[in-house]
Amino acid sequence: MNRRHFLKLITAIALYSPFVRSSNKNLKIVVIGAGIIGTFIAYELSKYGIDVTLIDKNKPGSGTSGSSFNWVNATYPKKPYSYNYFAQLGINSYKNLLKEIDISIEWNGSLEWFNLRQDQLDLLNEISQLMNYPTHTKHEIINSEQANILEPSINFNNNKNIVYSKDDGTINTRELINLLIKSIKINGGKVITECEYKKLNFYKTNISSVSTSLGNIDANKVVFACGIDTNSLLSKNYLIKPTPGVIIKSKPYKKIINKIIVGPGIHFYQQSNGQIIIGEQGSISITDAKSLKNRLERFSSRSIEMNYLNKIRSMGGEFFEDIFDLEIDEVSIGWRPIPIDGKPIIGRLDHNPNIYLATMHSGISLGPLVGSLVARELVQDTEIPVLENFRPSRFD
Ligand SMILES: Cc1cc2nc3c(=O)[nH]c(=O)nc-3n(C[C@H](O)[C@H](O)[C@H](O)COP(=O)(O)OP(=O)(O)OC[C@H]3O[C@@H](n4cnc5c(N)ncnc54)[C@H](O)[C@@H]3O)c2cc1C
């Protein structure tokens, strides 16, 4: 074991609380959904030594988390302030996580601008509102010459007001989930894949077990972290109809992009392995929507995919010529779990406090924060004030 790994192990051990461990030996918690949210919750519970079982109807990371753009930020779309502040804490949680888990996070910042005058004015207006919050991440408005020093391969079209958001980062979510799963198992937790939740079983009014496609699992508390399946599993409308977003991954390419580029129509960044990850801003709605029935995770035919890729190339080519030279490795369609009012939904359900719900858009930005707060609420049987704005009871 090298020194870096050894120090991480020591820090991780120091974070465990033997007191909590002994006072909760009767807790049996099943977490439903091994996306970023459920996996972080199970990971934090396993650190307390709780009897935790994480289940997924498919494989870990096979839901939205595996098809995400993976941008960690507290930028202007996260509003009001309570949500933005929560996302700021999310960034801090990632920095703390680095002491425990050997994951690389690229804290490169983002550059955003629009070509259309009105869109650009709206962007600046959003940024000035953000700057008026009591706390916010570091933002600076720079011109195209300054932006080109940071990003020589991008044509900023002489824009004088490019938003440089310095604290933003990107992660490799699939890799992170796999690392967390390993740690859950090392900590004594269980992870069961291809195990579909069916229903809860009760003894009098208490949860006694969870019925799954693989049989019953004993439990006295259950966490629903099932993303876009939340409404159907809980028989209630917490989320709007999921919206699709396409993520394109290139094959490794020469090092050319330093920051997260949020340009007109598309956004992208380059991972340390050379792959360029591209997301789009809504153009899928004008792609063959028929091909997206049944929430497919891939386009239904190669020709539809090619049409789509050509559209993305022509939009991106306006300001990033190298996009025409990229070889494509993977095209996936992700479905966003979006709460009706846009804000995270985190907390116990009123009709049974042993049922806990955690679902949100921005799950990548918030994963480690949500994991540690939810685990604390469950284990210490407490209510953490910073979560008060996000309770499921607002939908009652
Ligand atoms: C294209 C796109 C780009 C995005 N970009 C970003 C971004 O840059 N930054 C950001 O912060 N967020 C982003 N998001 C949002 C983010 O990806 C999601 O908020 C996050 O992945 C949700 O994680 P989750 O764990 O709640 O859900 P999921 O990852 O969907 O996990 C839920 C899991 O529950 C399982 N499940 C469901 N039903 C059952 C059942 N009955 N039994 C057992 N298991 C079940 C599913 O199989 C799934 O694995 C993006 C989303 C999309 C689609």
The ligand as a MOL file (V3000), in Angstrom:
LIG
                    3D

  0  0  0     0  0            999 V3000
M  V30 BEGIN CTAB
M  V30 COUNTS 53 58 0 0 0
M  V30 BEGIN ATOM
M  V30 1 C -28.1850 14.0180 -20.2610 0
M  V30 2 C -28.1020 14.3460 -18.7890 0
M  V30 3 C -27.1000 15.1940 -18.3160 0
M  V30 4 C -27.0290 15.4840 -16.9580 0
M  V30 5 N -26.0200 16.2720 -16.5260 0
M  V30 6 C -25.8740 16.5130 -15.2070 0
M  V30 7 C -24.7580 17.2460 -14.7490 0
M  V30 8 O -23.8950 17.6330 -15.5240 0
M  V30 9 N -24.6500 17.4840 -13.4070 0
M  V30 10 C -25.6040 17.0250 -12.5100 0
M  V30 11 O -25.4610 17.2870 -11.3190 0
M  V30 12 N -26.6590 16.3080 -12.9290 0
M  V30 13 C -26.8170 16.0290 -14.2480 0
M  V30 14 N -27.8660 15.2840 -14.6780 0
M  V30 15 C -28.8180 14.7550 -13.7060 0
M  V30 16 C -28.2270 13.5850 -12.9360 0
M  V30 17 O -27.6170 12.6840 -13.8400 0
M  V30 18 C -29.3060 12.8970 -12.1100 0
M  V30 19 O -29.8550 13.8330 -11.2000 0
M  V30 20 C -28.7460 11.7430 -11.2970 0
M  V30 21 O -28.0500 10.8350 -12.1280 0
M  V30 22 C -29.8750 11.0190 -10.5870 0
M  V30 23 O -29.3010 9.9920 -9.8510 0
M  V30 24 P -30.2130 8.9460 -9.0950 0
M  V30 25 O -29.3170 8.0740 -8.3240 0
M  V30 26 O -31.2730 9.6830 -8.3500 0
M  V30 27 O -30.9830 8.1730 -10.2640 0
M  V30 28 P -30.4700 6.9720 -11.1950 0
M  V30 29 O -29.0680 7.1200 -11.5690 0
M  V30 30 O -31.4690 6.8420 -12.2950 0
M  V30 31 O -30.5550 5.7200 -10.2440 0
M  V30 32 C -31.7920 5.1370 -9.8750 0
M  V30 33 C -31.6310 3.6450 -9.8850 0
M  V30 34 O -32.8290 3.0590 -9.3700 0
M  V30 35 C -32.9860 1.8270 -9.9840 0
M  V30 36 N -34.3800 1.3810 -9.8180 0
M  V30 37 C -35.4880 1.9760 -10.3000 0
M  V30 38 N -36.5770 1.2440 -9.9770 0
M  V30 39 C -36.1400 0.1790 -9.2650 0
M  V30 40 C -36.7860 -0.9320 -8.6570 0
M  V30 41 N -38.1170 -1.1370 -8.7450 0
M  V30 42 N -36.0450 -1.8360 -7.9950 0
M  V30 43 C -34.6870 -1.6790 -7.9230 0
M  V30 44 N -34.0270 -0.6640 -8.4900 0
M  V30 45 C -34.7440 0.2750 -9.1480 0
M  V30 46 C -32.6000 2.0940 -11.4440 0
M  V30 47 O -32.2260 0.9030 -12.1100 0
M  V30 48 C -31.4470 3.0650 -11.2880 0
M  V30 49 O -30.1760 2.4370 -11.3790 0
M  V30 50 C -27.9810 14.9500 -16.0430 0
M  V30 51 C -28.9770 14.1010 -16.5140 0
M  V30 52 C -29.0350 13.7940 -17.8770 0
M  V30 53 C -30.1060 12.8530 -18.3720 0
M  V30 END ATOM
M  V30 BEGIN BOND
M  V30 1 1 1 2
M  V30 2 1 2 3
M  V30 3 2 2 52
M  V30 4 2 3 4
M  V30 5 1 4 5
M  V30 6 1 4 50
M  V30 7 2 5 6
M  V30 8 1 6 7
M  V30 9 1 6 13
M  V30 10 2 7 8
M  V30 11 1 7 9
M  V30 12 1 9 10
M  V30 13 2 10 11
M  V30 14 1 10 12
M  V30 15 2 12 13
M  V30 16 1 13 14
M  V30 17 1 14 15
M  V30 18 1 14 50
M  V30 19 1 15 16
M  V30 20 1 16 17
M  V30 21 1 16 18
M  V30 22 1 18 19
M  V30 23 1 18 20
M  V30 24 1 20 21
M  V30 25 1 20 22
M  V30 26 1 22 23
M  V30 27 1 23 24
M  V30 28 2 24 25
M  V30 29 1 24 26
M  V30 30 1 24 27
M  V30 31 1 27 28
M  V30 32 2 28 29
M  V30 33 1 28 30
M  V30 34 1 28 31
M  V30 35 1 31 32
M  V30 36 1 32 33
M  V30 37 1 33 34
M  V30 38 1 33 48
M  V30 39 1 34 35
M  V30 40 1 35 36
M  V30 41 1 35 46
M  V30 42 1 36 37
M  V30 43 1 36 45
M  V30 44 2 37 38
M  V30 45 1 38 39
M  V30 46 1 39 40
M  V30 47 2 39 45
M  V30 48 1 40 41
M  V30 49 2 40 42
M  V30 50 1 42 43
M  V30 51 2 43 44
M  V30 52 1 44 45
M  V30 53 1 46 47
M  V30 54 1 46 48
M  V30 55 1 48 49
M  V30 56 2 50 51
M  V30 57 1 51 52
M  V30 58 1 52 53
M  V30 END BOND
M  V30 END CTAB
M  END
